[in-house]
């Protein structure tokens, strides 16, 4: 970066305070993923010389000639092919003339390409087609010796989750579930109700979980998870939204060897997860589900009932619940979540075994991982919640 800026400055002889301040900002804050460099949006947050402001205009010649030269030098010196800037994923999206709606797909609406071909800005169809996927730009990064792939124009990537990905790789409850499965000859499974591009699902697979089953509404995220799993050498089955029972590959999973499909992805609402898991069990296609990931912010509360339902009640299991809490309320709020999940476990047990048996699965709060700051005074936390197996009287 320093060499690129030095070469650009030598050519263009710009030494006005605004330009020098801008150059210092882009030197100070950037991140590289594969062949893509992301500049901090703060670099463009204050005034720039008028000659350079073309770099932020949504037209074919996004950058002025001077800025194009700067980006070309940065790409050459840093050995990358694409440059962009982005902001945190907004919780809502705007509609004309004055409407808004929830950004349920967690789309990177404030992503701005600066250099390189990021593919079309619109899809030919909704949901996207194979042609849309082929035309898009995809980037691959490696963390913890695990490849992850995404299309930055269409899918979020959160580098702040790296510590949670790392923690799962050696989490005692994960490793014990893997060991139990190996000892019994049944293996074990995990469910990720907001799988995204495989942030946490891949950590379970790397740790030795035999099969991970994931849900996501965003077809671009599912395609990224499929590509990333392939880069890691894991076979994938993708199931599109269907009205009836599963057919095709998933219906045949029970007939396939345990070394085949490691990741099963559903591009649909996770409210269908309970029925899907029941169907997979009926086909003999799923080892005991020991872990469930609930990774939606600001709260994953809508998935807790499903998470309890899909755990295999014949084994001790764990939920990993992602929530945003005010820092001063973390302990209290975490215990409230535990209490609500105890209630859901009681309801599930009563439905399956009669009301007299409610309360026979004990829910405990094992640990609160304070993952990262979400906003001033607000912490993104992950709650490790254990649920004991059902023991008949």
Helices and strands as residue ranges (DSSP letters): H 2-12, H 17-28, E 30-33, E 36-40, G 41-44, G 50-56, H 65-78, E 82-86, E 92-95, E 99-102, E 112-115, H 130-135, E 139-143, E 146-150, G 159-161, H 162-169, H 172-184, E 189-192, H 201-207, E 211-215, H 219-231, E 235-240, H 248-251, G 253-255, E 261-267, G 270-272, H 273-282, E 289-294, G 301-303, H 304-310, E 317-326, G 327-329, H 330-353, G 355-357, E 363-375, E 378-387
